[in-house]
Amino acid sequence: MKVGILALQGDFIEHAHMLRRIGHESVEVRLPQHLDGLEALILPGGESTTFGRLATRYGLIEPLRRFIYSGKPVWGTCAGLIFLAKDVGRDQVTLGVMDIRVARNAFGRQVDSFVAPLNVKGLSGGPFTGVFIRAPVIESVAPHVEVLCTLADGTIVAARQDHMLATSFHPELTDDPRLHALFLGLQLPTADHAVF
């Protein structure tokens, strides 16, 4: 499978390594034409306001929205989650395609980063190690958005809306490829066969 990774800024290289590890090709997306021929797209962690500024500068906002509206699988991790969200509680450029409200840097500063075992709906093989670095949280979801994972206190850290996946944490910073493999299962043609 040919998977694009938004490569304007952030940890796109780590996602590329994980995709290669599970046998899939990755393409760095910096310009609209880089979206051509992709079967899925990852919006990585980084700095969400920088994503918005650079995506605007390089004419990527509308091409990214068209790609997402085409129904192909899209996954936002950390800043990528913020970039997908319709409501980020402040004025910044986002794609505004996922019906979630997000709080940026919800756990505090860089020094407040942490790791936690997570039970992700649909993921077999035991808990997944969630790496949280200046991570956002999903404050609320629309009724048609499925919550896939919460922390022990109920804080939402992963959700799915149709073909869009969003995680507050960084799966690409672990040695565990299960979430990347689960994401690529979204490529299946009908909801009856979806891994989620």
N, C-alpha and C positions, 0 to 999 in steps of 0.2 A: 504494500500500500504506500502511496506517495502522500506524505503528511507535511503540510507547511507549518513553519514556526515563525511567528512574528519576531523579526530580528532587528528591531529598531534600537533596543536597549534591553538590559535584563539578562536572565539566565537561560537564554535560548540554547546555548551549547550543551548544557546539561540535559535538556529534553532530547536533543539530537543524539547524544550518547545512549540514552535509554531506548529510544526508538530503534537505533542500530542494533542494540543488544537483543531486541525481540524480533529482529529481522525485517524492519521496515525502513524505507528511504525517507529522509527528511530534506526539505527545501527551505532555505532561509528567505523569508518574505520581507522585502524592504520597499518594493514598488508594486503598483497594481498588477502589472503583467506577471509578477511572480506567483499570483494566485491561480493562473491558468493551469488546468490539468490536475489540480490537487483534489484529493479524496477526503481530506480532513484537515483541521487547522487547530494549532495550539497557540494560545495567547499566554506567554510565560509571566513569571514574576519579574519584578523590576520596580519602576516608579510610574504610577498610573497617570499622573499629570504629564510626565514626559512622553508617555505613549500617545496621549491625546494631541500634544503639540506637534510631535514628529509625524504622526499619522496624518494630521491636517496639512502640514508642510509638504508631504510627499503624495498628497492626493489619494490617501488610502481609506478615508472614512467611508465613503459611499461604496467603493469596491468591497471592503470588508463586510459591510451590511448586506450587500447583494449576495456575497458568498454565504453568509449565515442564513439569509432568507431562502437560499436554494435548498436548504434542508440537510446539507452535509454536516457531519459531526464537528463540533467546535468545543474546545475546552479552555477555560480560563483558570490559571492558577495564581493565587495571591493578587498581584496587581492586575493580572488578566481577568480575574473575577470582577474587580472594580470596573475595568474597561467594558465588560459586558453589561453591567447593571443599568437599569433604568433610573434608579434613585441612589445617589451617593451622598445626599445631604449637604451638598455644596455645589458651587458653580465650577464645573470642569467639563472638558470634552470627554464624552464616553460614546460607545456605540449605541447604548440605550436599547438593547434588544432582549434582555432577560428581565422578567418581572420579579425583581428582588430589590430590597432596600439594603444598602451596605454601609457599614461604619468603617472608615479607614483607620489603620493603626490602632485597632481596638484593644490590643493587649499591651500597648505602651511602646517604648522605644526599643532600639536594637538590643540593649542590655537585658530587656525583658523577654527575649526570644526563648522558646522552650520546645521540647519534644514530648509528645504524648501518644499512647497507644489508642488507636481509633477503630471502632467497629463500623465499617462502611457497608451499607446495604448492597447486597449483590456480590460482595467480594468474599470469596472463600479462602480458607487457609489461615484463619486467625486474624488477630488485630494487625492493622497497618500502622507503621510508625509515621506520625504526622510531625513535620518540621515546620514550626511557626516562627516566622521572622518578620517583625513589624506587620503582622498579619491583619487583614480585615476580618470582620465577621458579617454574616448575613443576619440582619436584624429582623427581617420579615420577608415572607414569600407570598405570592398570589396563590389562590386556591389550586391552580393547575400546575404549580411547581412542586416537585417531589423533594422532600428533605431526605438526603442520603446518609448524613452523619451529623451527630451533635457531640459536644463535650459532655462530661458528666453533669454539668450544671444546666444543660439544655441549650447552650449556645450553638447555633447552626454554623457548621464549617464545611458542608458540602451539599449541593443541591443539583437537581436536573430539571430542565424544562425541555421537553421534546428531545431534540438532538443536541442541546446545549448542556454541558457539564461545567460546574464551577466548584473549585475547592479553595479554601482559605490558606491551605498549607502547600508545601513544596514536595510532591512525590519524586520529582527529578533529583532531589538532593539525598535520596536514600539509595540503597542497593536493591530495592524491591520493585520489580517491573509490573507487579500485578495491576496497579491502577492504570498504567498506560495500556496494558492489554485489555482491561475492562473498557476503557474509553474507546478503543478501536472496535469493540463489539457493537458500538452504536451504529456502525456502518451496515449492520444487517438490515435487510430490506423491509421487514415488518416488525411492529411492536411485539407481536407474538413470539418472535425469535430473539428479541433484544436481550442482552446479557443482564441489564438492569431489571 
